[in-house]
């Protein structure tokens, strides 16, 4: 069961859209190594807006993700790739349907 989640909105700098997409695609292998990351989605909302939605069983799992390799890499690349700092929202999951 997941109880906590993150929603991260990313705005690519003009001309950096493909780099942001590549960064997100490259994050999947890192997230796969996080046992407490129950679900992780990298999303494209429009031409220059991207997002990450991920879910965790508890606060400890979310905190582990926030101090993990993907978050570290995102913060290191933010100035190069993003028009503004990432908007990171901690959210509570009310209900979820996950694969069995």
C-alpha positions, -999 to 999 in steps of 0.1 A, spaced: 0 0 0 12 35 -8 5 63 16 28 91 5 39 105 -28 57 133 -46 47 155 -75 76 173 -92 70 198 -120 99 206 -143 100 235 -168 128 230 -194 149 259 -206 142 267 -243 162 242 -264 168 218 -234 136 198 -238 153 167 -252 180 169 -225 153 169 -198 136 140 -215 169 121 -216 176 129 -180 142 115 -169 147 84 -190 181 79 -174 166 81 -140 146 49 -143 175 25 -136 184 46 -105 148 45 -91 146 7 -98 173 3 -71 151 21 -45 131 -6 -27 107 19 -11 98 36 -44 66 16 -51 57 36 -83 76 61 -104 64 79 -135 83 104 -157 58 125 -176 57 151 -204 29 175 -199 35 197 -230 65 207 -252 86 221 -223 69 210 -191 77 177 -175 68 160 -143 76 131 -120 51 113 -99 63 87 -74 46 69 -45 59 53 -13 46 31 15 55 57 41 74 89 50 107 70 54 105 58 18 98 92 5 126 107 25 150 80 12 140 89 -23 145 126 -17 180 120 -5 187 94 -33 207 95 -65 179 108 -88 171 138 -65 209 145 -62 213 144 -100 182 166 -106 195 192 -82 230 191 -99 215 195 -134 187 220 -125 206 251 -134 217 237 -167 184 222 -178 155 240 -161 140 275 -165 131 275 -128 139 253 -98 119 221 -97 85 224 -79 85 196 -54 52 188 -36 48 162 -9 14 147 -11 -7 121 7 -22 92 -12 -59 86 -3 -64 56 -25 -44 36 -51 -47 7 -74 -14 -10 -81 -5 -41 -101 -7 -73 -80 
